[in-house]
Amino acid sequence: MLGNLIGGFITILIGVTLAPTVANQIQAAKDPDSNASTPSNITGSSASIIGLTTLFYCLAVAGAGIGIAVVGLKQGGVM
């Protein structure tokens, strides 16, 4: 039980620590030369979806951490 709780918190901690790196890489993918005046290769719906990738990453990290913690609580009989 305690191992699963700690594992869930470590998963969230590592995921949150890597979130700015993921966001920077996605911004670099949207604008490769960091110059807003030049058009990028990603436009339209593709730009919208890649812009939401950071949100999906953060939701997946939170979901994984919470899921691991819930399994630990179920094994401990708390939930």
N, C-alpha and C positions, 0 to 999 in steps of 0.2 A: 504494500500500500504506500508506504513512505517513498519507496524507490520510484513509483509511478508519479507521485506528486512532484518529487524533485525533478524527474525527467521532463514533466510537463513545463515546469518553470524554466528549466534550462533550454528547452525548445523555444519557448517564447523569448527568452533573453537573447539567444543567438540570432533568432529571426529578426528581432527588433534592432539588434546591432547591425545586421546586414541590410536593413531596409534603406538607409541613405545611399549605400553603394548601388543597390538595385535601381533606385530612383535616378541616380546619376547616369547609369548605363542606359536607361530608357530614354533619358533626355538626350544623351549622345546619339542614340539611334534615330531619334526624331530630327535632330539638327547636327549632322556629323561635323561640320566645320565651326560650330558655335557662332555662326553669323546669321542673324535673323533676316538679313536682306536677300540671302540666296535661298532659293526654294529647295526643300528636301525631297527625297524620293518617296516619302510616305505622306499621302494625302487622303482626304475623304474619310471613309469609314475605317480604313486601316489605321489612320492617325488617332481616331477616337478609341479604338480597341487597344492600341499600344499605349495610349495615355492612361488607360484604366488598369494596365498590368500591375502597377505598384499597389493599387487598391486590392486587386485579387491576390497578390503575394501576401500582403499584410493580413487579409482575411484567412488565407490558407494557414499561415503561421499561427494565428490565434486559434483557429479551429483545431489544428493538430495538437497544440498545447492543452487546450481545454479538453479535448477528447482523451488524451493520455491521463490527465488528472481525474476525469470522471471514471475511467476504468479503475484507477487506484482507489477511488472512494467506494466504488461498487464492491471491489474485493475486500475492503475493510468493513463493509456492512453499514457504512454511513449513508449511502444513497441507495 
